[in-house]
Amino acid sequence: MLKIIQVETGEHKSYIHELFWEYFNETKLIFSDQFGIDLDVDTFFEQYMTQLHEFIPPSGRLLLGQYEAKIAGCACLRKIGEDVGEIKRMYVRPEFRRKGIGRSLLEAIINEAAYINYSRIRLDSAPFAKEAQALYRVFGFQDIEAYLEKTEIPLEYRANWVFMELVLK
């Protein structure tokens, strides 16, 4: 059974810490294998931990997916425009994949964006994340041009990146 939890306590934040660390280390391996890029995990991790305030209410959300009493994944939402939200760090631990957890987290974060009154949600996805992109498309996300708010992706890699948007109203 899956339970979606809004991050509120110190214990919840420690789970976010673990999940982000795992996410960046998994990404580092893929970037190294597919692009020959040596990602500095410590720098990315510290940057995102200092930005956690962007993901808290009223304009953001940090959600955890708890599956059979274990933390299985997370999804984050932050404000990037007047009525535009951005999904970040959609991540499900490898041992919990293929159980519908990513789908449930995505549905929950979309519902939260609608509750906040965002008219659109954007996201970016690495070129190798084909399964995630397929899931986003099932929910109605459409490919768009790179959006200006995306300064974290170096210009030389943006052409290969996938940018998507879901119109909510």
C-alpha positions in Angstrom: 0.0 0.0 0.0 1.3 3.4 -1.0 0.9 6.5 1.2 1.8 10.0 0.0 3.3 12.2 2.7 3.9 16.0 2.6 7.3 16.6 4.1 6.9 18.4 7.4 9.1 16.9 10.1 12.8 16.6 10.6 12.5 12.9 9.9 10.8 13.6 6.6 13.6 16.0 5.7 16.2 13.3 6.4 14.4 11.1 3.9 14.6 13.9 1.3 18.3 14.1 2.1 18.8 10.4 1.4 16.7 10.4 -1.7 18.4 13.4 -3.2 21.8 11.8 -2.5 20.8 8.6 -4.2 19.3 10.4 -7.1 22.4 12.4 -7.8 24.7 9.4 -7.4 22.6 7.4 -9.8 22.5 10.3 -12.2 26.3 10.7 -12.0 26.8 7.1 -13.1 24.5 7.6 -16.1 26.1 10.9 -17.1 29.5 9.3 -16.9 28.5 6.3 -19.0 26.4 8.1 -21.6 28.0 11.5 -21.9 31.5 11.2 -20.4 30.5 13.9 -17.9 31.9 13.7 -14.4 29.1 15.2 -12.4 30.2 16.7 -9.1 27.6 15.1 -6.8 28.6 17.0 -3.7 28.1 20.4 -5.4 24.7 19.5 -6.9 23.6 17.9 -3.6 24.5 21.0 -1.6 22.9 23.3 -4.1 19.6 21.5 -3.9 19.7 21.1 -0.2 20.0 24.9 0.2 17.1 25.3 -2.2 14.7 23.1 -0.2 12.8 26.2 0.9 11.6 26.6 -2.7 9.6 23.4 -2.4 7.6 24.2 0.7 4.0 25.6 0.9 2.4 27.8 0.0 4.0 27.8 -3.5 5.8 24.5 -3.4 5.5 20.9 -2.3 7.8 18.1 -1.1 6.1 14.8 -1.3 7.3 11.4 -0.2 6.0 8.0 -1.3 5.9 5.5 1.5 5.4 1.9 0.4 4.8 -0.8 3.0 6.4 1.4 5.8 9.5 2.2 3.7 10.3 5.5 1.9 10.2 4.6 -1.8 10.5 7.9 -3.6 9.8 11.6 -3.8 8.4 14.4 -6.0 9.0 18.1 -5.6 7.2 21.2 -7.0 8.3 24.8 -7.0 7.2 28.1 -8.4 9.1 29.4 -11.5 6.7 31.9 -12.9 3.6 33.9 -12.0 1.3 30.9 -12.3 3.8 28.3 -13.4 5.1 25.4 -11.3 8.0 23.1 -12.0 8.3 19.5 -11.0 11.8 18.5 -9.8 13.4 15.4 -8.4 10.8 12.8 -9.4 12.7 9.8 -8.1 11.8 6.2 -7.1 14.3 4.0 -5.5 15.3 1.1 -7.8 13.9 -1.6 -5.6 10.4 0.1 -5.7 10.2 0.7 -9.4 7.4 -0.9 -11.5 4.9 -0.8 -8.6 3.1 2.4 -9.8 4.8 4.6 -7.2 6.1 7.1 -9.8 2.6 7.3 -11.3 1.1 8.0 -7.9 3.7 10.6 -7.0 3.2 12.3 -10.3 -0.6 12.3 -9.9 -0.3 13.7 -6.4 2.1 16.5 -7.4 -0.1 17.5 -10.4 -3.1 17.6 -7.9 -1.0 19.8 -5.6 -0.1 22.2 -8.5 -3.8 22.5 -9.4 -4.6 23.2 -5.7 -2.0 25.9 -5.6 -3.7 27.4 -8.8 -0.8 27.0 -11.2 -2.1 27.2 -14.8 0.9 25.2 -16.1 3.5 22.8 -14.8 6.9 22.4 -16.5 9.7 19.9 -16.1 12.9 18.9 -17.7 14.0 15.3 -18.3 17.4 13.9 -19.2 17.5 12.2 -22.6 18.0 8.8 -21.1 14.8 8.9 -18.9 12.6 7.5 -21.6 10.3 5.7 -19.2 9.7 8.8 -17.1 9.0 10.8 -20.3 6.4 8.2 -21.4 4.7 8.5 -18.0 4.6 12.3 -18.3 3.0 12.0 -21.8 0.3 9.6 -20.4 -0.6 12.5 -18.0 -0.8 14.9 -20.9 2.6 16.6 -20.8 3.7 18.0 -24.2 7.2 18.7 -25.4 8.1 22.4 -25.4 11.2 24.4 -26.1 13.7 24.9 -23.4 12.4 27.4 -20.9 14.5 30.3 -19.6 14.3 29.3 -16.0 16.5 26.3 -16.8 20.0 27.6 -16.0 21.2 24.4 -14.3 21.5 22.5 -17.6 24.6 23.7 -19.5 23.9 25.1 -22.9 25.9 22.4 -24.7 23.5 19.7 -23.3 20.2 21.5 -23.7 19.7 20.3 -27.3 19.5 16.7 -26.0 17.3 17.5 -23.0 13.5 17.1 -23.0 11.4 19.9 -21.8 7.7 19.4 -21.1 4.6 21.2 -20.0 1.2 20.3 -18.8 -1.6 22.9 -19.1 -3.9 22.7 -16.0 -6.5 25.4 -16.9 
